[in-house]
Amino acid sequence: MQDFIPKGIGRVFQKGYYQYYKYLSMKKGNVAGLSMVLAAYVLFNRCHSYKELKQEQPSK
């Protein structure tokens, strides 16, 4: 069950903040997390556009 009191909401934001900096680590100069997010975005868009192109091709 979710904890909707102000203390619980604060914990949720704090946990999200720690998760964000754990994977992106922009303060330390590590861009591995950012490049991983960018690669996932590119892969998703390629797959999506491939499905659209495949549907547009006339079938023989």
C-alpha positions in Angstrom: 0.0 0.0 0.0 1.3 3.5 -0.9 2.3 5.9 1.8 0.6 9.3 1.0 1.7 11.3 4.0 4.2 14.1 3.4 7.0 12.0 4.9 6.2 9.1 2.6 6.0 11.3 -0.5 9.4 12.8 0.4 10.9 9.4 0.6 9.6 8.6 -2.9 11.2 11.7 -4.3 14.4 11.0 -2.5 14.5 7.4 -3.8 13.9 8.6 -7.3 16.7 11.2 -6.9 19.2 8.6 -5.8 18.2 6.2 -8.6 18.6 9.0 -11.1 22.1 9.9 -10.0 23.1 6.3 -9.5 22.6 5.5 -13.2 23.4 8.9 -14.8 26.1 10.1 -12.5 26.4 13.5 -14.2 28.2 15.0 -11.3 31.1 12.6 -11.7 31.3 13.1 -15.4 30.1 9.6 -16.2 27.9 9.6 -19.3 27.4 5.8 -19.5 23.9 6.1 -18.2 23.0 8.9 -20.5 24.4 7.1 -23.5 22.4 4.0 -22.5 19.2 6.0 -22.4 20.0 7.5 -25.8 20.8 4.1 -27.3 17.5 2.7 -26.0 15.6 5.7 -27.5 17.3 5.2 -30.9 16.6 1.5 -30.9 13.0 2.1 -30.0 12.5 4.6 -32.8 14.2 2.3 -35.3 12.0 -0.6 -34.4 8.9 1.6 -34.6 9.8 3.0 -38.0 10.7 -0.4 -39.3 7.2 -1.7 -38.4 5.6 1.3 -40.2 7.7 0.8 -43.3 7.0 -2.9 -43.3 3.2 -2.2 -43.3 3.5 0.3 -46.2 5.2 -2.1 -48.6 2.9 -3.7 -51.1 2.5 -7.4 -50.7 3.3 -9.6 -53.6 
